[in-house]
Amino acid sequence: MRLYWGIGRLIAEAPEVTVLPFYHCGLDQVYPPDLDPEKRKFYKNKAVTMLWGDPIKIKENTKFENFEQELSNIENITETLQVCY
């Protein structure tokens, strides 16, 4: 699944980050999405599967003087996370 650049930007703006990747399926059965808030409710005894990956350590990011360099850094971080998982 493609990550949005917002993830890369959050990581780029943090001083030092450890990303713990995870994937879940089954949460839509526990709390099904419904546009009407009155119909929403939690369901018990539903299976939820969670898979955890190895932590990804991202070193302190440098500040850039222009927007193009900063955008390139964000793109590189996002691409690195997408390639890893």
mmCIF file of the C-alpha atoms, coordinates in Angstrom:
data_MODEL
# 
_entry.id   MODEL 
# 
loop_
_atom_site.group_PDB 
_atom_site.id 
_atom_site.type_symbol 
_atom_site.label_atom_id 
_atom_site.label_alt_id 
_atom_site.label_comp_id 
_atom_site.label_asym_id 
_atom_site.label_entity_id 
_atom_site.label_seq_id 
_atom_site.pdbx_PDB_ins_code 
_atom_site.Cartn_x 
_atom_site.Cartn_y 
_atom_site.Cartn_z 
_atom_site.occupancy 
_atom_site.B_iso_or_equiv 
_atom_site.pdbx_formal_charge 
_atom_site.auth_seq_id 
_atom_site.auth_comp_id 
_atom_site.auth_asym_id 
_atom_site.auth_atom_id 
_atom_site.pdbx_PDB_model_num 
ATOM 1  C CA . MET A 1 1  ? 0.000   0.000   0.000  1.00 0.00 ? 1  MET A CA 1 
ATOM 2  C CA . ARG A 1 2  ? 1.306   3.424   -0.908 1.00 0.00 ? 2  ARG A CA 1 
ATOM 3  C CA . LEU A 1 3  ? 2.070   5.773   1.963  1.00 0.00 ? 3  LEU A CA 1 
ATOM 4  C CA . TYR A 1 4  ? 1.152   9.410   1.756  1.00 0.00 ? 4  TYR A CA 1 
ATOM 5  C CA . TRP A 1 5  ? 3.875   12.027  1.987  1.00 0.00 ? 5  TRP A CA 1 
ATOM 6  C CA . GLY A 1 6  ? 2.355   13.239  5.265  1.00 0.00 ? 6  GLY A CA 1 
ATOM 7  C CA . ILE A 1 7  ? 4.017   10.284  6.990  1.00 0.00 ? 7  ILE A CA 1 
ATOM 8  C CA . GLY A 1 8  ? 7.370   11.289  5.518  1.00 0.00 ? 8  GLY A CA 1 
ATOM 9  C CA . ARG A 1 9  ? 6.846   14.875  6.602  1.00 0.00 ? 9  ARG A CA 1 
ATOM 10 C CA . LEU A 1 10 ? 5.989   13.903  10.186 1.00 0.00 ? 10 LEU A CA 1 
ATOM 11 C CA . ILE A 1 11 ? 9.155   11.828  10.352 1.00 0.00 ? 11 ILE A CA 1 
ATOM 12 C CA . ALA A 1 12 ? 11.251  14.544  8.687  1.00 0.00 ? 12 ALA A CA 1 
ATOM 13 C CA . GLU A 1 13 ? 10.147  17.142  11.239 1.00 0.00 ? 13 GLU A CA 1 
ATOM 14 C CA . ALA A 1 14 ? 10.873  14.950  14.274 1.00 0.00 ? 14 ALA A CA 1 
ATOM 15 C CA . PRO A 1 15 ? 14.369  15.131  15.796 1.00 0.00 ? 15 PRO A CA 1 
ATOM 16 C CA . GLU A 1 16 ? 14.919  11.350  15.897 1.00 0.00 ? 16 GLU A CA 1 
ATOM 17 C CA . VAL A 1 17 ? 12.391  8.647   15.110 1.00 0.00 ? 17 VAL A CA 1 
ATOM 18 C CA . THR A 1 18 ? 11.881  4.929   15.493 1.00 0.00 ? 18 THR A CA 1 
ATOM 19 C CA . VAL A 1 19 ? 9.053   3.682   13.287 1.00 0.00 ? 19 VAL A CA 1 
ATOM 20 C CA . LEU A 1 20 ? 7.291   0.488   14.341 1.00 0.00 ? 20 LEU A CA 1 
ATOM 21 C CA . PRO A 1 21 ? 5.397   -0.767  11.282 1.00 0.00 ? 21 PRO A CA 1 
ATOM 22 C CA . PHE A 1 22 ? 2.230   -2.777  11.809 1.00 0.00 ? 22 PHE A CA 1 
ATOM 23 C CA . TYR A 1 23 ? -0.677  -4.096  9.824  1.00 0.00 ? 23 TYR A CA 1 
ATOM 24 C CA . HIS A 1 24 ? -4.090  -4.982  11.148 1.00 0.00 ? 24 HIS A CA 1 
ATOM 25 C CA . CYS A 1 25 ? -7.150  -6.619  9.719  1.00 0.00 ? 25 CYS A CA 1 
ATOM 26 C CA . GLY A 1 26 ? -10.473 -7.292  11.349 1.00 0.00 ? 26 GLY A CA 1 
ATOM 27 C CA . LEU A 1 27 ? -10.956 -3.953  13.100 1.00 0.00 ? 27 LEU A CA 1 
ATOM 28 C CA . ASP A 1 28 ? -13.695 -3.133  10.613 1.00 0.00 ? 28 ASP A CA 1 
ATOM 29 C CA . GLN A 1 29 ? -15.630 -6.050  12.153 1.00 0.00 ? 29 GLN A CA 1 
ATOM 30 C CA . VAL A 1 30 ? -15.136 -4.753  15.710 1.00 0.00 ? 30 VAL A CA 1 
ATOM 31 C CA . TYR A 1 31 ? -16.176 -1.186  14.910 1.00 0.00 ? 31 TYR A CA 1 
ATOM 32 C CA . PRO A 1 32 ? -17.739 -1.094  11.435 1.00 0.00 ? 32 PRO A CA 1 
ATOM 33 C CA . PRO A 1 33 ? -17.617 2.242   9.638  1.00 0.00 ? 33 PRO A CA 1 
ATOM 34 C CA . ASP A 1 34 ? -21.020 3.824   9.335  1.00 0.00 ? 34 ASP A CA 1 
ATOM 35 C CA . LEU A 1 35 ? -21.839 7.358   8.272  1.00 0.00 ? 35 LEU A CA 1 
ATOM 36 C CA . ASP A 1 36 ? -24.643 7.633   10.814 1.00 0.00 ? 36 ASP A CA 1 
ATOM 37 C CA . PRO A 1 37 ? -23.119 8.098   14.305 1.00 0.00 ? 37 PRO A CA 1 
ATOM 38 C CA . GLU A 1 38 ? -26.334 6.822   15.907 1.00 0.00 ? 38 GLU A CA 1 
ATOM 39 C CA . LYS A 1 39 ? -25.866 3.384   14.289 1.00 0.00 ? 39 LYS A CA 1 
ATOM 40 C CA . ARG A 1 40 ? -22.217 2.912   15.268 1.00 0.00 ? 40 ARG A CA 1 
ATOM 41 C CA . LYS A 1 41 ? -21.434 0.356   17.937 1.00 0.00 ? 41 LYS A CA 1 
ATOM 42 C CA . PHE A 1 42 ? -18.658 -1.994  19.036 1.00 0.00 ? 42 PHE A CA 1 
ATOM 43 C CA . TYR A 1 43 ? -18.986 -5.727  18.501 1.00 0.00 ? 43 TYR A CA 1 
ATOM 44 C CA . LYS A 1 44 ? -17.448 -8.266  20.901 1.00 0.00 ? 44 LYS A CA 1 
ATOM 45 C CA . ASN A 1 45 ? -15.799 -11.592 20.084 1.00 0.00 ? 45 ASN A CA 1 
ATOM 46 C CA . LYS A 1 46 ? -14.491 -10.601 16.658 1.00 0.00 ? 46 LYS A CA 1 
ATOM 47 C CA . ALA A 1 47 ? -11.078 -11.728 15.454 1.00 0.00 ? 47 ALA A CA 1 
ATOM 48 C CA . VAL A 1 48 ? -8.443  -9.033  14.939 1.00 0.00 ? 48 VAL A CA 1 
ATOM 49 C CA . THR A 1 49 ? -5.080  -9.908  13.436 1.00 0.00 ? 49 THR A CA 1 
ATOM 50 C CA . MET A 1 50 ? -2.065  -7.660  14.008 1.00 0.00 ? 50 MET A CA 1 
ATOM 51 C CA . LEU A 1 51 ? 1.330   -8.135  12.396 1.00 0.00 ? 51 LEU A CA 1 
ATOM 52 C CA . TRP A 1 52 ? 4.352   -6.197  13.685 1.00 0.00 ? 52 TRP A CA 1 
ATOM 53 C CA . GLY A 1 53 ? 7.519   -5.507  11.739 1.00 0.00 ? 53 GLY A CA 1 
ATOM 54 C CA . ASP A 1 54 ? 11.031  -4.753  12.913 1.00 0.00 ? 54 ASP A CA 1 
ATOM 55 C CA . PRO A 1 55 ? 11.630  -1.194  14.163 1.00 0.00 ? 55 PRO A CA 1 
ATOM 56 C CA . ILE A 1 56 ? 13.074  1.204   11.613 1.00 0.00 ? 56 ILE A CA 1 
ATOM 57 C CA . LYS A 1 57 ? 15.465  3.744   13.124 1.00 0.00 ? 57 LYS A CA 1 
ATOM 58 C CA . ILE A 1 58 ? 15.612  7.054   11.288 1.00 0.00 ? 58 ILE A CA 1 
ATOM 59 C CA . LYS A 1 59 ? 18.440  9.364   12.303 1.00 0.00 ? 59 LYS A CA 1 
ATOM 60 C CA . GLU A 1 60 ? 18.102  13.031  13.023 1.00 0.00 ? 60 GLU A CA 1 
ATOM 61 C CA . ASN A 1 61 ? 17.117  14.948  9.940  1.00 0.00 ? 61 ASN A CA 1 
ATOM 62 C CA . THR A 1 62 ? 18.824  18.132  8.845  1.00 0.00 ? 62 THR A CA 1 
ATOM 63 C CA . LYS A 1 63 ? 17.091  21.397  8.118  1.00 0.00 ? 63 LYS A CA 1 
ATOM 64 C CA . PHE A 1 64 ? 17.107  22.537  4.517  1.00 0.00 ? 64 PHE A CA 1 
ATOM 65 C CA . GLU A 1 65 ? 17.361  26.043  3.152  1.00 0.00 ? 65 GLU A CA 1 
ATOM 66 C CA . ASN A 1 66 ? 14.980  25.656  0.258  1.00 0.00 ? 66 ASN A CA 1 
ATOM 67 C CA . PHE A 1 67 ? 11.707  23.893  -0.360 1.00 0.00 ? 67 PHE A CA 1 
ATOM 68 C CA . GLU A 1 68 ? 12.996  21.602  -3.126 1.00 0.00 ? 68 GLU A CA 1 
ATOM 69 C CA . GLN A 1 69 ? 15.620  20.025  -0.838 1.00 0.00 ? 69 GLN A CA 1 
ATOM 70 C CA . GLU A 1 70 ? 13.083  19.565  1.947  1.00 0.00 ? 70 GLU A CA 1 
ATOM 71 C CA . LEU A 1 71 ? 10.562  18.014  -0.441 1.00 0.00 ? 71 LEU A CA 1 
ATOM 72 C CA . SER A 1 72 ? 13.223  15.654  -1.783 1.00 0.00 ? 72 SER A CA 1 
ATOM 73 C CA . ASN A 1 73 ? 14.073  14.578  1.779  1.00 0.00 ? 73 ASN A CA 1 
ATOM 74 C CA . ILE A 1 74 ? 10.401  13.887  2.547  1.00 0.00 ? 74 ILE A CA 1 
ATOM 75 C CA . GLU A 1 75 ? 10.077  11.898  -0.679 1.00 0.00 ? 75 GLU A CA 1 
ATOM 76 C CA . ASN A 1 76 ? 13.174  9.838   0.187  1.00 0.00 ? 76 ASN A CA 1 
ATOM 77 C CA . ILE A 1 77 ? 11.884  9.016   3.683  1.00 0.00 ? 77 ILE A CA 1 
ATOM 78 C CA . THR A 1 78 ? 8.490   7.970   2.327  1.00 0.00 ? 78 THR A CA 1 
ATOM 79 C CA . GLU A 1 79 ? 10.064  5.855   -0.403 1.00 0.00 ? 79 GLU A CA 1 
ATOM 80 C CA . THR A 1 80 ? 12.377  4.164   2.134  1.00 0.00 ? 80 THR A CA 1 
ATOM 81 C CA . LEU A 1 81 ? 9.407   3.140   4.275  1.00 0.00 ? 81 LEU A CA 1 
ATOM 82 C CA . GLN A 1 82 ? 7.481   1.870   1.247  1.00 0.00 ? 82 GLN A CA 1 
ATOM 83 C CA . VAL A 1 83 ? 10.424  -0.231  0.058  1.00 0.00 ? 83 VAL A CA 1 
ATOM 84 C CA . CYS A 1 84 ? 10.975  -1.740  3.521  1.00 0.00 ? 84 CYS A CA 1 
ATOM 85 C CA . TYR A 1 85 ? 7.382   -2.856  3.852  1.00 0.00 ? 85 TYR A CA 1 
# 
